[in-house]
Amino acid sequence: AHEAGIVCGMCGEAAADTKLLPVFVGLGLDEFSVSPNRVLPLRTALSRLDSTECRHLADIILKAETEKEIREALS
């Protein structure tokens, strides 16, 4: 999407999950559409993220072969 100049976003409950947020950022998502009551927690969580670390986490998640590996990477 980025190579074509298209913004990549996500909406819904998963977009508001601060535990998954680093993975989404690492995958290159640009924007998140969430319920109004989730905007501030999401914005706070975003401000604490390092994009390099997020890309590293996304790589680990993409290479994971089991749910256990994914859960361990997210913890």
Residue, then its C-alpha position, 0 to 999 in steps of 0.5 A: a500500500h505504501e509503495a502505491g501511496i495508499v494509507c493503510g489502516m485498521c478499524g474495530e476491536a483489534a485496532a484498539d487492543t494495546k497489546l497488539l498495537p506494536v505488531f500493527v505498527g510493525l506491520g506498517l499500519d498508519e491509522f486506527s479507527v477505534s471507539p471514542n473511549r479507546v482513543l486516549p489509551l491508544r494514543t498513550a500506548l502509541s507514544r511509548l512505542d519504538s518503530t524499530e522494535c515494533r518491526h522486530l516484533a512483527d517479524i517474530i510474529l510472522k515467523a512464529e509457527t505456534e500460538k504459544e510462540i506468538r503469545e510469548a512474543l507478545s508478553 
